[in-house]
Each structure stands twice: as structure tokens, then as C-alpha cells.
Amino acid sequence: MAALVASLATTAEAGEIITFQSPVFHSPTYLYRHDFKKTRPATLEIFLPEDFRKDRKYPALVIAHGAGGVNGRNRWWRDEFLKRSFIVGQIDSYRPRGVKNTLLDPFSVTNDEMIADGFIALKEIAKHPNVDRQRIGIMGGSKGGIVALYTAMEALRRNFIADDLRYAFHVAKYPYCGYYPLNMTLTGSPVLMMTAGKDRLTWPVHCRRFVERTESPSIEYLEYPGLGHSFDTPSLLTLPVPSFEVPVWSPNACFFEQRADGVFIEGTSGRATLTKEDREAIRAKGGMCEPDTNPTETLYKTPLDAMNKARLRIFNFVKPFRGPS
């Protein structure tokens, strides 16, 4: 188990960077309608495994980052999957759009835009001559976990992909799960959803409701009662204090239901989420989606055995897809 704890030193060489244009979506209503008028750029950086050979096909993993952008946690997972003979594609949804992070301004790059990035990244990495398009998975934590989860929705997949291409597996770590479309049908690919009982940023209750509504046998739901948000972040192993506060905003208290006309409304207030004014009302200080006086999240020191247990579950989950062919 100790071998799972690696340093944060970057071992992968810089790879090919693919720039693509992605739709501008201001709410899940427009995402599900595939209704957009503008695009903005995002990138996918491709990294090759340690045993790479040009005459072989490899499984691939797309990594979607969280609200803080591409960070040490993403690089740790990248390097571990490269060691396990995966080609890895790291999405950057922020820097190409001129955004550093979305910790306090979640609408500077919306969840919906990042979900779109996830589908376009799938199409881009599937073009690589050494990628086995039947074995492409996606992983993300927090805001990236939303991407990893909602790219498993079949209705959204059909919006972006004309053929049968789909992610072969999804690893969604502590995602926000509060979007409930009328059609909850999944693609059928296995989904590993991991939540934390002490998480105040992305409440597990929404994810439990998501699992109940899909009624899908393809979801494996795990909840770690003693852990907090970002529990697999390597720096939390050596945190000098038991916990600390991070300024961040999340619609943790809200959930969004799709009406028969396709519009998503906030489930408690019944307010639509179509305009800038709607979005500002949702994120206003003391507003319906922010029960706390100050928008912060507590990050907890993660015990080594707990972190390794979570990491090992992920490695075992993806084991059927490993290996070159």
C-alpha cells in the first residue's frame, strides 16, 4: 500500500497539446438542448505511457480537473496511470479561456461547459493512432467529478457524438450530483462514484438521489464517512493541522430539476436558471444555494490508510481495461 504514495515530482514529459473549440453554455438547460451561439478554447494534453510502442494500442484515461485547475492531484493520477500502460489526456478548461480558477466564480467556466469539454476530449483522444477507442475512460474530482459523472448520460452523449463512441468507464470523485434531467438513462459503461461524508462542498445526499433515480446497475456508489472533500489529494497526507478552511463557492444546498419543456429549475425555489440574473441570484451571498454565512470548505488531513484504500479501489476498478494490445 505504501507504494501508492508517490512524490509530487512530475515524471511525465510534456506531450502533444490539442486545442479545440467548446460551446459556451450558461446553464444545464442549454447543455441539454445543445443550444449555443459562441465557443471558447480548451486544451487536451496527451501523455504516452512508459512502455509505449508505436505498433501497439493502449487504453486511455482523460482527466478532468477541479475548480482549482490542473494541480498536483491531477499530475499524481496522470503519472500512476502512465505507469499502468495508459495513454493519458489532461483537459485544461481554464487557462485557454483566460481563467485561473473558479473557486469563487463558478460561472466563469460553468459545469456545463466543462462537461462539453469532456465529450470533445473523448473525440480528440480517440483519434490518436495508438488509442484503443473501446478502452477510453474518464476521471475527475470535485468539478472534474461532475464531468466524469455527466459524460455517462446517454442523452448528452448523443448531443456530442454521432457514432457509438463512449467512455468505457467513469471515475467520479466527490462530484456535485444535483442535476436531475427527465431522462436519467446512462450509457451503460461502469461508473465508480466516490463521496465523502464530511464534505460540505459537494453534498453526498445529491449523489445518493442521483443513484436512486438512475436505477442503474452500472453505478458503484461508495461513501467514505470519515473523509472530507478532495480526500485523495497527496498534500493532505502531510497537512500540519487537522483541517483548514478554503474560500470556495458551491451550489451545495441546491438541486436542479428539468421540466417537461426542457428548462432546468432550482428544485427548492422553482426559479429557472436561464439568465445571468438567475445565476447571480443562485450564488448571491446568503442566497438559496448558500446556507453558510461564508462560502468556505473544510479540508481535512487524510489518513494514509484511508487514502490508499480509496486509491486502490480505483486501480482495481480500471484493471479490466489495462494493458497494451
TABEL-V96704 format. One record per residue. N is the residue number from 1. RES is the residue in one small letter. PHI is phi as a letter, one per 40 degrees, with the letter a starting at -180 (* if undefined). Layout:
# TABEL-V96704
n = {N N}
res = {RES RES}
phi = {PHI PHI}
This chain:
# TABEL-V96704
n = {1 2 3 4 5 6 7 8 9 10 11 12 13 14 15 16 17 18 19 20 21 22 23 24 25 26 27 28 29 30 31 32 33 34 35 36 37 38 39 40 41 42 43 44 45 46 47 48 49 50 51 52 53 54 55 56 57 58 59 60 61 62 63 64 65 66 67 68 69 70 71 72 73 74 75 76 77 78 79 80 81 82 83 84 85 86 87 88 89 90 91 92 93 94 95 96 97 98 99 100 101 102 103 104 105 106 107 108 109 110 111 112 113 114 115 116 117 118 119 120 121 122 123 124 125 126 127 128 129 130 131 132 133 134 135 136 137 138 139 140 141 142 143 144 145 146 147 148 149 150 151 152 153 154 155 156 157 158 159 160 161 162 163 164 165 166 167 168 169 170 171 172 173 174 175 176 177 178 179 180 181 182 183 184 185 186 187 188 189 190 191 192 193 194 195 196 197 198 199 200 201 202 203 204 205 206 207 208 209 210 211 212 213 214 215 216 217 218 219 220 221 222 223 224 225 226 227 228 229 230 231 232 233 234 235 236 237 238 239 240 241 242 243 244 245 246 247 248 249 250 251 252 253 254 255 256 257 258 259 260 261 262 263 264 265 266 267 268 269 270 271 272 273 274 275 276 277 278 279 280 281 282 283 284 285 286 287 288 289 290 291 292 293 294 295 296 297 298 299 300 301 302 303 304 305 306 307 308 309 310 311 312 313 314 315 316 317 318 319 320 321 322 323 324 325}
res = {m a a l v a s l a t t a e a g e i i t f q s p v f h s p t y l y r h d f k k t r p a t l e i f l p e d f r k d r k y p a l v i a h g a g g v n g r n r w w r d e f l k r s f i v g q i d s y r p r g v k n t l l d p f s v t n d e m i a d g f i a l k e i a k h p n v d r q r i g i m g g s k g g i v a l y t a m e a l r r n f i a d d l r y a f h v a k y p y c g y y p l n m t l t g s p v l m m t a g k d r l t w p v h c r r f v e r t e s p s i e y l e y p g l g h s f d t p s l l t l p v p s f e v p v w s p n a c f f e q r a d g v f i e g t s g r a t l t k e d r e a i r a k g g m c e p d t n p t e t l y k t p l d a m n k a r l r i f n f v k p f r g p s}
phi = {* c c c c b c c c c b c c d b c b b b b c b c c b c a c d c c c c f b a b b b b c a b b c c b b c c c c b c c b b b c b b c b b c c c c g c a c c c c c c d c c c c c c g b c b b c c b c b d c c g b c a b c b b c c c b c d c c c c d d c c c c c c c c c c c c b c c c c b b b b b a b g c c c c c c c c c c c c c c d c c b b c b c c a c c a b b b b f c c b c c b c c c c c c c h c c b b b b b b c c c b c b c c d c c c c d c c c c f b c c c b b b b b c c b b d f c c c d c c c b d c b c a a c b c a b a c c c b a b b c c c c g c c b c c c c g c c b b b c c d c c c c c c c g c c c b c c c b c b b c b b c c c d c c c c c c c c c c c c c c d c b c g c b}
